[in-house]
Amino acid sequence: MAVRATGYTLNLTARSLRKQAGHTIVVALPNVGNTFFTPIVDSIERVAAARGYSVVISNRRIDQNQGGELTEYFLSNRADGLLLFDGTTDIAALRPAGAGSEGFFPTVVVCEAIPHSQLPTVKSDNLRASQMAVEHLIDLGHERIAHLAAPRYNVLYYERKAGFDAAMAHAGLPFDPCWEMTGDFSLESGVAAARQFVALSPRPTAVFCASDNMAIGFISELRNHELECPRDVSVVGFDDIPLARHFWPRLTTVRQKQVEMGRIAADLLLTSLGTQQPLNASQNVILPCELVIRESTRHL
């Protein structure tokens, strides 16, 4: 970009005083193919359209852990604000040269909190939600409970693992480290985890999965090893994607408030843009989740 080559420093104060040129917000997703994001993005687009804004989707990859490419939207006046769904982003790159400690481009973090960030975050109460899911399995009589966790580089691993650990500790139940498997939220990683699971001895009687996609992949692969859910193992997912209620057995899962999450995040960002008031962590919103009990879990 010419602005980088010439060493031009963006004056955020001057930019805020002029009329926003883009009238566009960027939604940066870690995986646009993950259907979990669909109702959130739909909600964002509805709020944006009602306020006269358009939405641009930026599909990020795990190896794109820097925020530099996102700043190009702002430096070229193509966008006015950012809804960031990737908790691995280096937020220092969202602060242009010479902007000072408060000079971030207008940004709201969604779903995945960025540790030590002063940017506002809208997310689910992952710790309590995971705790509820594991407590449900314990109430059904399960004592050996496995955890198909989020990837360790992701903040959701630590939040949902904390809820899992809290429920197990409160019930005084042991946990063998071999009972923890990790995935990447995909069906394929659920399949891989099931192959690990069938080799365990003794085998857990229940599994808490950090996403519905992983849970569905896990259950599907069990059948290739002559194991059935919930006859041989109870499974709980996380998200309540549409497939969770149409898959068989219908999936017991944690329901996130995706539509509300998108609406609140978009409203925070667009209100800030409209009033020229800076965003900060005091505007954080943590949404409660709901446990939806279906046929993939049973009494031991």
N, C-alpha and C positions, 0 to 999 in steps of 0.2 A: 504494500500500500504506500502511496506517496506520503501520507502523513507520518508513517514510520521512517521512511527514507530521509525526510527533511528534518526529523527531530521535532516536529510540531507538537506542542503541548496543548491538549484540549482544556479550555477554560469552562469548567462545569457551571460556574455561576452565570457566565454569559449565555451558555446553552439553555439554562433553565429559564432565562428571561425571554428568549425568543419563542415563537410558536413552534411546537414540535412538528418536525417535518415528516416523520415517518407515519405517525398515527398507527403504529404497528407494535405489537409485543411479540417477543420470541419465547417459545416454549421449548426448552432443551430437555429431551428425554434420553435416558441411558439405553433404551431399546424400544424403538417405535413399534416393533412387532409384538410386544407384550400387550395382550388384550386388557390387562389390568388398568392401563392408562386410558383406555378408550372413553369411559364415562367421565373421567376427570377432564380430559381435553375437550369433550363435547360441552361440558359445563362452562369451561373457560371461554370457549368460542361464543357461547350464548351471552355471557356477561359482556364480553368485549364488543360483540356486534351491537348490543343495546346501547353502548357508549360510543359507537362510531369508530371502533378500532378493529383492525384485522389481526390475524394470528399467523405467525410463521413457525413451522416445526423444524427444530434442529435435532437430527438423530445422532447421538454421540455414541462412541465406542469406549470400551474399557481402557484401551490404550490412549485415548484422547483425554487424559486426566488434567490437562491444563485448560485454562479458560480463555487463552489468547484468541482463539478463532471466534469466540462469542463477542469479543470487544469490537470486531470488525463491523458488526451490525450497527453499533453505536457511533463509531468513528466515521462511518460513511453515511450517517443520518438515515439509515434504513429502518431503525427501530428505536423506540423510546424506553422500553422496559423489558425485563427478563423474568420469566418464571423458570426456576432452575430445579430440575428433578434429580440431578446427579450429585450425591453427597461426596464424591471423590474429587470434585473440581477444586483446583487451586484458586481460591477466591482472590488472592493477591493480583491475579491477572485481570480481575474485573475492576481494578482501580487504575485508571490511566496515569501516565507519568505526570508528576507535579500536582496531583489532585489532593494529596494530604490524606490523613487517616479516615476522614469521613467521606471521601470522594468516590465511593463506589457508584457504578452505574445503577440506576433504580432496579433492584433485584429482590424477589421474594423466593425463598427456598421452599420446595414442596416435597412431601413424603419422606425424604431423607435429610435429616439435620446434618449440618456441617459443624463438626466440633470446634468450639472456641470462636465461632462466627458471631458477629454482631448484626447479621442480617436477619430479618424476621423469617420465621419458619412456620408453615402450616403442615401438621402431620398427625398421625394417629398415635394413641397411647399404646405403643407397641409392647412395653413391658407388662402393663396390666392385661392387655389382650392375650398375650402368650400365657400369662399366669392363669387366666380363666380357662384357656384351652386345656392346659395340663391338669388343672383341678378337676375338670370334667372327666378326664380319663381316670384320675385317681378315685373319684366318686364312683366310677363304674367298677372299681376293684382292681385296677391295673397297678402293679408295683414296678415291673420292669418296663420302662418307657424310653424309647429311643427318640433322638432328635435329628431330623433332617434339616440342617441349619442353612441360613443364608451364607453367601461367600464371606470369608473372614475379612476381606478388604472393605466390606460394606458396613456402614454404621448399624444397619438393621440386624446384623449378626449379633452385635453386643446388646442391643436393646431387647431383642426377642430371646436371646440366650439368658439374659438376666431374669426375665419373667419365667422361663422354664426352670432355672435353678431355684428361684424363690419358691415356686410351687412344690418342687421336689424336697427342698430343705424343710419347708413347713410341715410336710407330711412325714418327715424323717425317713425318706426313701433313699437308697443308695443309687449311684449312677456310675456305670462303667464307662470310661472314656471311649471304649470300642463301640458304644452305642450312639456316638455322635458321628453323623455323616454330613458332608457339606455339598451344596449344589449351587447353581447359578440362577435359580428361579425358573428354569426351563423344564419341559417334559422330559427331555433327554437326561438331564441330571437326576431326575426322579427315577428313571429307569436304571441308571448306573447305581444309585443308592440301593435299590431293591436287590441288585445282584450282590452287593456287600452284605445286606441284611440277611439274606438266606444262608450265608455262610457262618453266621454268628451262632455260638453255643455257650450258654443257653441263649435262646432267641427271645428278645422282648415281645411282649404281648400287645404293645401299642406303640404308635409313632406319632409325634407331633411334627408337622412339616411347615416350614416357613413360607410356603406359598402353595396355592391350589394347583398350579401347573406341576410342581414337583410331586404333590400328593397324588395327582391323577396318573402321572408317569409311573410312580412307585406302585400303585395298585394294579395298573395294567401289566407291569412286568411280573408281579407276584404270581399271576395266573400261569405264566410260562414255567413256573416252578411248583405248580399244583397247590398253591396257597390261595386262599380266598379271604377277602375283606368283607365283613368283619369276623367271619367264622374263625380265622386263624390269627388275625391281627386287626386291631381297631386303628383307624387313621383319622387324624384331624388336620385340616389345611388352614390356610390363612389368605384372605382377600374376599372370598365369595364372588368369584367371577361367574358369568352366566353358565358356563359349562358345569360348574359345581353342582347345580341343581338338576342337570339333565344327564350327567354321567351316572353309571350304575356300579356300585351302590351310590346313591346321592350322598354328596360329601358333607360331613359335619365340618364346619369351618368358622373362622372369625370374619365377620363382615365389617369392612372398612366403609366409612361414609365418603365414598369417592365423589359423588356429585357435590356434596357440601364442601369437601376439600377444595375442589376446583373453583367453586363459587367464591369462597372466602379468600383464596389466594388471589384470584383475579380482581376481586373488589379492593383488596389491600393495595395492590399495585396500581390500579387505575385511579383510585382515590388519591394516592400519593402524586401521581402524574398530574392529576387535575388541580390539586391544591398547591403543588410544589413543596409539600412538606416531606422531609426526609424520612426514610424507613429505618427502623431499628428493632433490636431484639425484644423490646418491651411489648411489641405487637405480636409476639409468638402466640399461636393457637394450637392446642393439643385436643384432638377430637376423641371421644370415647368410641369403643368398638362394641359389637354385639356378637355373642356366641350363637350360631345357628346350628341346632342339633338335627342331624338327619340319620341316614341308615348306615354310614360307614363306621359307626362306633356302637359297641354293645357291652352289656355287663359281662364280666369275665366268668 
